[in-house]
């Protein structure tokens, strides 16, 4: 979800990346909105099938896209690298950790009052909190990859894959997510060239690309919905090795799909592109409008169809952060989505976009 402005050599390249990010952020918001709304309303809706289908590749693609441009900064000095890849994410993680925690004060403080609230914030420094875990992990992945960049690429990739495949018992959410997701970030970093080539090839040859996507969709859907029969692995897509393969295939399928959408154009593509170009704004801000809308629908019952209710919650959760960011742009509240200059440890990059992004 990092900004790619100025990192490509042409607008088409940026468009497909932003479109791919847009697909991912919409799927992530849809997942949170649908599962929460279905639980609140006590039933299942039609979006549940989409959420299930997207589960194998939803997060892998996010991290693959986030690793694509790490090569631009990984060999820079540590101060500049840390400013772009650590301090940047730390600012927004800490800021929105406080915002989300205040919004859920009673839940996080429990019976401990202010002391319990402060203890919760302290725990959030070492264990990623709520939906903010993705931003936390981006900083961790970036630092680890820079430290390990001298390793042979094959060894680095094999090690990351092994972490993903081998079940590692741990009570740490940080360790669990690191093991499960790092391979996709590394894959984006190591295979940036072939991934861009895949996107270009899909755009040039839409027929074969669509045929390949159709085959992938059938296989992914089957694996995502078929029980595995093994304890701890609810579906075939969750099995070791299978999960890695189908997650990687799904991430590449989103790359190809985004390229085809850009080639086709139209309002849907433009909407996804806009969402992708401001994906981290949506990611930071979707939680509050999602929760408020879900609560309103559950209490009033104004929408009887659960699937439609899930769709409404998803749309509100995506659109409200975009509208709010646009409204506060240029005001003193811009710090919510733009890191202030005083929070830089290296020269701040010249702004290219109005929303939160990074090199």
C-alpha positions as CSV (number, residue, x, y, z in Angstrom):
1,X,0.0,0.0,0.0
2,X,3.0,2.3,-0.4
3,X,2.9,5.1,-2.8
4,X,4.4,4.4,-6.2
5,X,4.2,7.9,-7.7
6,X,7.3,8.6,-9.6
7,X,8.6,5.0,-9.3
8,X,7.4,3.8,-12.7
9,X,8.5,5.1,-16.1
10,X,5.0,5.5,-17.5
11,X,1.4,6.2,-16.4
12,X,0.2,2.8,-17.5
13,X,2.5,1.1,-15.1
14,X,1.3,3.1,-12.2
15,X,-2.3,2.7,-13.2
16,X,-2.2,-1.1,-13.1
17,X,-0.5,-1.0,-9.7
18,X,-3.0,1.4,-8.3
19,X,-5.8,-0.6,-9.7
20,X,-4.4,-3.8,-8.2
21,X,-4.1,-2.1,-4.8
22,X,-7.7,-0.8,-5.3
23,X,-9.0,-4.4,-5.8
24,X,-7.1,-5.5,-2.7
25,X,-8.3,-2.7,-0.4
26,X,-11.9,-3.2,-1.4
27,X,-11.6,-6.9,-0.7
28,X,-10.1,-6.2,2.7
29,X,-12.8,-3.8,3.7
30,X,-15.4,-6.1,2.3
31,X,-14.1,-8.9,4.5
32,X,-14.2,-6.9,7.7
33,X,-17.5,-5.4,6.8
34,X,-19.2,-8.6,5.8
35,X,-18.0,-10.8,8.7
36,X,-18.9,-8.2,11.2
37,X,-22.3,-7.4,9.7
38,X,-23.2,-11.1,9.3
39,X,-22.4,-11.6,13.0
40,X,-24.3,-8.6,14.1
41,X,-27.4,-9.5,12.0
42,X,-27.2,-13.3,12.7
43,X,-27.1,-14.6,9.2
44,X,-25.1,-14.9,6.0
45,X,-25.3,-12.8,2.8
46,X,-24.2,-13.1,-0.8
47,X,-20.9,-11.2,-0.1
48,X,-19.8,-14.1,2.1
49,X,-19.1,-16.1,-1.0
50,X,-16.8,-13.3,-2.4
51,X,-15.0,-13.1,1.0
52,X,-14.4,-16.9,1.0
53,X,-13.2,-16.8,-2.6
54,X,-10.7,-14.0,-1.9
55,X,-9.3,-15.4,1.3
56,X,-6.4,-17.3,-0.2
57,X,-4.9,-14.2,-2.0
58,X,-6.4,-11.1,-0.4
59,X,-3.5,-10.4,1.9
60,X,-0.7,-12.1,-0.1
61,X,-1.3,-9.7,-3.0
62,X,-1.2,-6.7,-0.7
63,X,2.3,-7.7,0.5
64,X,3.5,-8.6,-2.9
65,X,2.6,-5.2,-4.2
66,X,4.2,-3.6,-1.2
67,X,7.5,-5.3,-1.9
68,X,7.6,-4.4,-5.6
69,X,9.5,-1.1,-5.2
70,X,11.6,-1.9,-2.2
71,X,14.6,-2.2,-4.5
72,X,14.5,1.6,-5.1
73,X,15.4,2.3,-1.5
74,X,16.9,-0.8,0.0
75,X,20.5,0.2,-0.8
76,X,20.2,3.8,0.5
77,X,21.8,4.8,3.8
78,X,20.1,3.6,6.9
79,X,18.9,7.1,7.9
80,X,17.1,7.7,4.6
81,X,15.8,4.1,4.5
82,X,14.5,4.3,8.0
83,X,12.7,7.6,7.3
84,X,10.9,6.2,4.2
85,X,10.2,2.6,5.4
86,X,10.1,2.7,9.2
87,X,9.5,6.1,10.7
88,X,6.8,6.7,8.0
89,X,4.8,3.7,9.0
90,X,5.6,4.1,12.7
91,X,4.0,7.6,12.7
92,X,0.7,6.4,11.2
93,X,0.6,3.2,13.3
94,X,1.1,5.1,16.6
95,X,-1.3,7.9,15.6
96,X,-4.1,5.5,14.6
97,X,-3.4,3.2,17.5
98,X,-4.3,6.0,19.8
99,X,-7.4,7.0,17.7
100,X,-8.8,3.5,17.4
101,X,-8.1,2.8,21.1
102,X,-9.8,5.9,22.2
103,X,-12.8,5.0,20.1
104,X,-12.9,1.6,21.9
105,X,-11.8,2.9,25.3
106,X,-14.2,0.8,27.3
107,X,-13.2,-2.4,25.5
108,X,-9.4,-1.9,25.7
109,X,-9.2,-0.4,29.2
110,X,-11.7,-2.9,30.6
111,X,-11.8,-2.4,34.3
112,X,-8.3,-0.8,34.5
113,X,-9.3,2.7,33.7
114,X,-6.6,5.0,32.5
115,X,-3.9,2.6,33.7
116,X,-5.5,-0.2,31.7
117,X,-5.7,2.0,28.7
118,X,-2.0,3.0,28.9
119,X,-1.1,-0.7,29.4
120,X,-3.0,-1.5,26.2
121,X,-1.1,1.2,24.3
122,X,2.2,-0.2,25.6
123,X,1.2,-3.7,24.4
124,X,0.4,-2.2,21.0
125,X,4.1,-1.3,20.7
126,X,5.2,-4.9,20.6
127,X,2.1,-6.6,19.3
128,X,0.3,-5.1,16.3
129,X,-3.2,-3.9,17.2
130,X,-6.4,-4.7,15.3
131,X,-6.5,-3.8,11.6
132,X,-3.3,-1.7,12.0
133,X,-1.2,-4.9,11.9
134,X,-0.5,-4.5,8.2
135,X,1.2,-1.1,8.6
136,X,3.3,-2.5,11.5
137,X,4.4,-5.5,9.4
138,X,5.4,-3.3,6.5
139,X,8.0,-1.6,8.7
140,X,9.2,-4.9,10.1
141,X,9.5,-6.6,6.7
142,X,11.4,-3.6,5.2
143,X,14.0,-3.7,8.0
144,X,14.4,-7.5,7.9
145,X,14.8,-7.5,4.1
146,X,17.5,-4.7,4.2
147,X,19.4,-6.6,6.9
148,X,19.2,-9.8,4.8
149,X,19.7,-8.3,1.3
150,X,23.2,-9.7,1.0
151,X,22.0,-13.2,1.1
152,X,21.6,-15.1,-2.1
153,X,18.1,-14.4,-3.4
154,X,17.3,-18.1,-3.7
155,X,18.2,-18.6,0.0
156,X,16.2,-15.6,1.1
157,X,13.2,-16.8,-0.8
158,X,13.5,-20.4,0.4
159,X,13.8,-19.3,4.0
160,X,10.8,-17.1,3.8
161,X,8.8,-19.9,2.1
162,X,9.8,-22.4,4.8
163,X,8.5,-20.0,7.5
164,X,5.2,-19.9,5.7
165,X,4.9,-23.6,5.1
166,X,6.1,-25.0,8.5
167,X,3.6,-24.5,11.3
168,X,5.4,-22.6,14.1
169,X,3.5,-22.6,17.4
170,X,3.6,-19.2,19.0
171,X,1.4,-16.9,21.0
172,X,2.8,-13.8,19.4
173,X,0.7,-12.3,16.7
174,X,3.7,-10.5,15.4
175,X,5.7,-13.7,14.9
176,X,2.6,-15.5,13.5
177,X,2.0,-12.9,10.8
178,X,5.6,-12.5,10.0
179,X,6.0,-16.2,9.2
180,X,2.7,-16.3,7.3
181,X,3.2,-13.2,5.1
182,X,6.9,-12.4,4.7
183,X,7.4,-14.7,1.7
184,X,5.0,-12.6,-0.4
185,X,6.7,-9.3,0.5
186,X,10.1,-10.9,-0.4
187,X,8.6,-12.3,-3.6
188,X,7.4,-8.8,-4.7
189,X,10.9,-7.5,-4.0
190,X,12.9,-10.2,-5.7
191,X,10.6,-10.7,-8.7
192,X,9.6,-7.1,-9.4
193,X,10.9,-7.4,-13.0
194,X,9.0,-10.5,-13.9
195,X,5.8,-9.2,-12.2
196,X,5.9,-6.1,-14.3
197,X,6.5,-8.2,-17.4
198,X,3.5,-10.3,-16.5
199,X,1.3,-7.2,-16.3
200,X,2.6,-6.0,-19.6
201,X,2.0,-9.3,-21.3
202,X,-1.5,-9.6,-19.9
203,X,-2.3,-6.1,-21.3
204,X,-0.9,-7.1,-24.8
205,X,-2.6,-10.5,-25.0
206,X,-6.0,-10.2,-23.3
207,X,-7.3,-13.5,-24.7
208,X,-4.7,-15.9,-23.2
209,X,-4.8,-13.8,-20.0
210,X,-8.5,-14.2,-19.6
211,X,-8.3,-17.9,-20.3
212,X,-5.6,-18.2,-17.6
213,X,-7.7,-16.2,-15.1
214,X,-10.7,-18.4,-15.8
215,X,-8.6,-21.5,-15.0
216,X,-7.2,-19.9,-11.9
217,X,-10.6,-18.8,-10.7
218,X,-12.0,-22.4,-10.9
219,X,-9.0,-23.8,-9.0
220,X,-9.0,-21.1,-6.4
221,X,-12.7,-21.4,-5.8
222,X,-12.5,-25.1,-5.4
223,X,-9.6,-25.0,-3.0
224,X,-11.1,-22.1,-1.0
225,X,-14.4,-23.9,-0.4
226,X,-13.4,-27.6,-0.2
227,X,-12.8,-29.0,3.4
228,X,-9.4,-30.4,3.9
229,X,-10.3,-33.0,6.5
230,X,-7.2,-32.1,8.6
231,X,-7.6,-30.5,12.0
232,X,-6.5,-26.9,12.0
233,X,-6.8,-26.6,8.3
234,X,-10.4,-25.8,7.4
235,X,-10.0,-25.8,3.6
236,X,-7.7,-27.2,1.0
237,X,-6.4,-23.7,0.4
238,X,-5.2,-23.5,4.0
239,X,-3.0,-26.6,3.8
240,X,0.8,-26.1,3.9
241,X,2.4,-25.7,0.5
242,X,-1.0,-25.5,-1.1
243,X,-1.7,-22.2,0.7
244,X,1.6,-20.7,-0.5
245,X,1.0,-21.8,-4.1
246,X,-2.6,-20.6,-4.4
247,X,-1.8,-17.4,-2.5
248,X,1.0,-16.6,-4.9
249,X,-1.1,-17.6,-7.9
250,X,-3.9,-15.4,-6.7
251,X,-1.6,-12.4,-6.2
252,X,-0.3,-12.8,-9.8
253,X,-3.9,-13.2,-10.9
254,X,-4.8,-9.8,-9.4
255,X,-1.8,-8.3,-11.2
256,X,-3.0,-9.7,-14.5
257,X,-6.6,-8.6,-13.8
258,X,-5.5,-5.1,-13.0
259,X,-3.6,-4.8,-16.2
260,X,-6.7,-6.0,-18.2
261,X,-8.9,-3.6,-16.4
262,X,-6.6,-0.7,-17.2
263,X,-6.6,-1.8,-20.9
264,X,-10.4,-1.9,-20.9
265,X,-10.8,1.4,-19.0
266,X,-14.2,2.6,-17.8
267,X,-15.6,3.9,-14.5
268,X,-15.1,0.7,-12.6
269,X,-11.4,0.8,-13.4
270,X,-11.1,4.4,-12.6
271,X,-12.8,3.9,-9.2
272,X,-10.5,1.1,-8.3
273,X,-7.5,3.1,-9.4
274,X,-8.5,6.0,-7.2
275,X,-9.1,3.6,-4.3
276,X,-5.7,2.1,-4.9
277,X,-3.9,5.4,-5.1
278,X,-5.3,6.2,-1.6
279,X,-5.4,2.7,-0.3
280,X,-3.7,3.5,3.0
281,X,-6.2,6.3,3.6
282,X,-9.0,3.8,3.3
283,X,-7.1,1.3,5.4
284,X,-6.5,3.7,8.2
285,X,-10.0,5.2,8.2
286,X,-12.4,2.5,7.3
287,X,-12.8,1.0,10.8
288,X,-14.9,3.8,12.4
289,X,-17.5,4.3,9.6
290,X,-17.7,0.6,9.2
291,X,-18.5,0.0,12.9
292,X,-20.9,2.9,13.1
293,X,-22.9,1.8,10.0
294,X,-23.0,-1.8,11.1
295,X,-24.3,-0.8,14.5
296,X,-26.9,1.5,12.9
297,X,-28.2,-1.2,10.6
298,X,-28.3,-3.8,13.4
299,X,-30.2,-1.5,15.7
300,X,-32.7,-0.1,13.2
301,X,-33.2,-3.1,10.9
302,X,-33.8,-0.8,8.0
303,X,-32.2,-3.2,5.6
304,X,-33.6,-6.7,6.0
305,X,-31.4,-8.4,3.4
306,X,-28.1,-9.3,5.0
307,X,-26.2,-9.3,1.7
308,X,-27.4,-5.8,0.9
309,X,-26.6,-4.7,4.4
310,X,-23.0,-6.0,4.0
311,X,-22.7,-4.2,0.7
312,X,-23.9,-0.9,2.2
313,X,-21.4,-1.2,5.1
314,X,-18.6,-1.9,2.7
315,X,-19.4,1.1,0.5
316,X,-19.6,3.4,3.4
317,X,-16.4,2.1,4.9
318,X,-14.6,2.7,1.6
319,X,-16.1,6.1,0.6
320,X,-16.2,7.9,4.0
321,X,-12.4,7.9,4.5
322,X,-11.9,9.1,0.9
323,X,-14.4,11.9,1.4
324,X,-13.0,12.8,4.8
325,X,-9.4,12.9,3.6
326,X,-10.5,15.2,0.7
327,X,-12.4,17.4,3.1
328,X,-9.4,18.0,5.5
329,X,-6.8,18.2,2.8
330,X,-4.9,21.5,3.3
331,X,-6.3,22.0,6.9
332,X,-4.7,21.5,10.2
333,X,-6.2,18.0,10.3
334,X,-4.1,16.9,7.4
335,X,-1.7,15.3,9.9
336,X,-4.2,12.4,10.1
337,X,-3.1,11.2,6.6
338,X,0.1,13.1,6.0
339,X,3.2,12.8,8.1
340,X,4.3,16.2,9.3
341,X,7.8,17.5,8.4
342,X,8.9,17.4,12.0
343,X,8.4,13.6,12.0
344,X,11.1,13.1,9.4
345,X,14.6,12.0,10.2
346,X,15.8,12.7,6.6
347,X,14.8,15.3,4.1
348,X,11.1,15.0,3.4
349,X,10.3,14.0,-0.2
350,X,8.4,16.5,-2.4
351,X,4.7,15.7,-2.2
352,X,3.2,14.3,-5.4
353,X,-0.1,13.2,-4.0
354,X,-2.5,14.6,-1.5
355,X,-2.8,11.5,0.6
356,X,-0.6,9.5,2.8
357,X,2.0,7.6,0.8
358,X,5.7,6.8,0.9
359,X,8.6,5.9,-1.5
